[in-house]
Amino acid sequence: MARVLVRDIITTLNTITGGRVVTDQSERFNGSNPFVTLKSSNIPGKEVMEVPGLVYGDPSMPVHKVAVVMTLTESVVELAAASGVNALVVHHPVADAASTGGVPLKDYLSHYNLAIFELHEAFHGLHPGIALLHGHEPIFTDTCFGGIVGNVVMVGKPLDGIKNLSHILSRLELLMAQQQDMRLLDAERKIFDSLDLQETNALESGAIIEGDPNNEVGLILHCFPHTGFSVENLNSILEKYPAIRTVIASISKVRNQHPLIAVCAAKGLNLINGNSHALEIWENGLPLAYAIQTLLPDVEVVVYRERVTSYPLAAAGARELRRYARQMAFSYLLGHETGRGNIDEQISDVKEAKFNE
């Protein structure tokens, strides 16, 4: 078996992205790589720089197992260490401490001998898969629409068999295995004896926001509201493609009083919420994993899928763990409050009212 090193993964990712990866560290600061971008909401100290390529690790370190991940968290790091992963290829940008449980990256990753790579904007626009999953083939794609980096816009023609809005939703339900997610959630509810458990992938299925399930799809505009897509962008693209009849919002969805909802209703456009951001591991992560495996056949490639589950407080953890948590809360976190009276009485009252077990 050939010996694969961290530097081989750098070369592989550069091949996959068509040369978008940082191979010379000077590219981080000299402006020569357009995919090195600073993301900021202007919240002091919270900006992060995307650097496609190797974020941390020794280029000469051998790699036997690679995991493709959407977002780096301490759970991902711990799973990697426990399952023999040497390198994590992370889609979203990695930030010191924020991505590693509040501790510096180097302290955590060196402890487990892990190399970390990121791609994000350098991977966007490389394949039409998100469009195909949603039932259309792009005839126009812009990853910087309106001059906004990452504002991806696609216009597509419906695939064969995609005639009305219900066909798009049925396609997503099948390809995203939504029925399996629901069965998994049902099983988890039975195990924890709580019907109030919720889980991202089971909740966030596609939905029609404007229009009727039997409405004809027509030409499709596919946008991603969180990237900065605006009503002005919508009007601009409609001037170029007046035949657009359906708008799909995916990765991020339009919710509540989002201005796109009213505008689509006024213009008689169908509006669909497609896949959520939580499903991007299938949209972008899985194709990336297959590409890495093809170019590096001597390493094992796995995919990390994130599931986030919401537990009612009275069903969170084992019974004994909940007793521990209440003890810590009332004895240490609430005991210093002034004017609470006798803490033992307060514990008893709350137990009776909310935690009757």
Stockholm file with secondary structure:
# STOCKHOLM 1.0

chainA/1-357         MARVLVRDIITTLNTITGGRVVTDQSERFNGSNPFVTLKSSNIPGKEVMEVPGLVYGDPSMPVHKVAVVMTLTESVVELAAASGVNALVVHHPVADAASTGGVPLKDYLSHYNLAIFELHEAFHGLHPGIALLHGHEPIFTDTCFGGIVGNVVMVGKPLDGIKNLSHILSRLELLMAQQQDMRLLDAERKIFDSLDLQETNALESGAIIEGDPNNEVGLILHCFPHTGFSVENLNSILEKYPAIRTVIASISKVRNQHPLIAVCAAKGLNLINGNSHALEIWENGLPLAYAIQTLLPDVEVVVYRERVTSYPLAAAGARELRRYARQMAFSYLLGHETGRGNIDEQISDVKEAKFNE
#=GR chainA/1-357 SS CCCCBHHHHHHHHHHHTTSCSCCSGGGGTSSCCTTCEEECCSCTTCCEEECCEEEESCTTCBCSEEEEESSCCHHHHHHHHHHTCCEEEESSCCCTTTTTTTSCHHHHHHHTTCEEEECGGGTTTSCCHHHHHTTEEEEEEETTGGGCTTCCEEEEEECTTCCBHHHHHHHHHHHTTHHHHHHHHHHHHHHHTCTTCEEHHHHCCCEEEESCTTSBCCEEEEECGGGTCCHHHHHHHHHHCTTEEEEEEEESCCCTTCHHHHHHHHHTCEEEEEEEGGGHIIIIIHHHHHHHHHHCTTSEEEECCCCCEECCGGGSSCHHHHHHHHHHIIIIISTTCTTCCCHHHHHHHHHHHHCCC
#=GC SS_cons         CCCCBHHHHHHHHHHHTTSCSCCSGGGGTSSCCTTCEEECCSCTTCCEEECCEEEESCTTCBCSEEEEESSCCHHHHHHHHHHTCCEEEESSCCCTTTTTTTSCHHHHHHHTTCEEEECGGGTTTSCCHHHHHTTEEEEEEETTGGGCTTCCEEEEEECTTCCBHHHHHHHHHHHTTHHHHHHHHHHHHHHHTCTTCEEHHHHCCCEEEESCTTSBCCEEEEECGGGTCCHHHHHHHHHHCTTEEEEEEEESCCCTTCHHHHHHHHHTCEEEEEEEGGGHIIIIIHHHHHHHHHHCTTSEEEECCCCCEECCGGGSSCHHHHHHHHHHIIIIISTTCTTCCCHHHHHHHHHHHHCCC
//
